[in-house]
Amino acid sequence: MVIGVALLVIGAVVGIYAGLQSVPEYAYAYRFMLFGLFSFGSGYGLYLLTAALATLVYIERNTRGILNN
């Protein structure tokens, strides 16, 4: 989850930085912005996946605890 949040922050910073550049060659800024967006998306996806798995583990533990009583 920490890695997902780190990718989220890095992607947001890179995307914002690339969007604010006024470079004559827009291909580099475009690639930089795409890298930021992809890392933002992968960080968000990793965060959601980890949260979903943590929720499943939490439900499984509670169900097992209820059935053992």
C-alpha positions as CSV (number, residue, x, y, z in Angstrom):
1,M,0.0,0.0,0.0
2,V,2.9,2.3,0.7
3,I,4.4,1.6,-2.7
4,G,1.1,2.4,-4.3
5,V,0.8,5.7,-2.5
6,A,4.4,6.6,-3.4
7,L,3.7,5.9,-7.1
8,L,0.6,8.0,-6.7
9,V,2.5,11.0,-5.4
10,I,5.4,10.6,-7.8
11,G,3.0,10.3,-10.8
12,A,1.1,13.4,-9.7
13,V,4.3,15.5,-9.2
14,V,5.8,14.3,-12.5
15,G,2.5,15.0,-14.3
16,I,2.1,18.5,-12.9
17,Y,5.8,19.3,-13.5
18,A,5.5,18.2,-17.2
19,G,2.3,20.2,-17.6
20,L,3.9,23.4,-16.4
21,Q,7.0,23.2,-18.6
22,S,7.2,25.5,-21.6
23,V,9.7,23.5,-23.6
24,P,9.9,24.1,-27.4
25,E,10.1,20.4,-28.0
26,Y,6.7,19.1,-26.8
27,A,7.5,15.5,-27.4
28,Y,9.7,15.3,-24.3
29,A,7.1,17.1,-22.1
30,Y,4.4,14.8,-23.6
31,R,6.4,11.6,-22.8
32,F,7.1,13.0,-19.3
33,M,3.5,13.7,-18.7
34,L,2.4,10.3,-19.9
35,F,5.0,8.7,-17.6
36,G,3.5,10.7,-14.7
37,L,-0.1,9.7,-15.6
38,F,0.8,6.0,-16.0
39,S,2.7,5.9,-12.7
40,F,-0.3,7.8,-11.1
41,G,-2.7,5.2,-12.5
42,S,-0.5,2.2,-11.5
43,G,-0.1,3.6,-8.0
44,Y,-3.8,4.1,-7.7
45,G,-4.5,0.6,-9.0
46,L,-1.9,-0.9,-6.6
47,Y,-3.5,1.0,-3.7
48,L,-7.0,-0.2,-4.5
49,L,-5.8,-3.8,-5.0
50,T,-4.0,-3.8,-1.6
51,A,-7.0,-2.3,0.1
52,A,-9.3,-4.9,-1.4
53,L,-7.0,-7.7,-0.3
54,A,-6.7,-6.3,3.2
55,T,-10.5,-6.1,3.4
56,L,-10.8,-9.7,2.3
57,V,-8.3,-10.8,5.0
58,Y,-10.2,-8.8,7.6
59,I,-13.5,-10.4,6.6
60,E,-11.9,-13.9,6.7
61,R,-10.4,-13.4,10.1
62,N,-13.7,-12.1,11.6
63,T,-15.6,-15.0,10.0
64,R,-13.2,-17.5,11.3
65,G,-13.3,-16.0,14.8
66,I,-17.1,-16.1,14.8
67,L,-17.2,-19.7,13.6
68,N,-14.7,-20.8,16.3
69,N,-17.0,-19.4,19.1
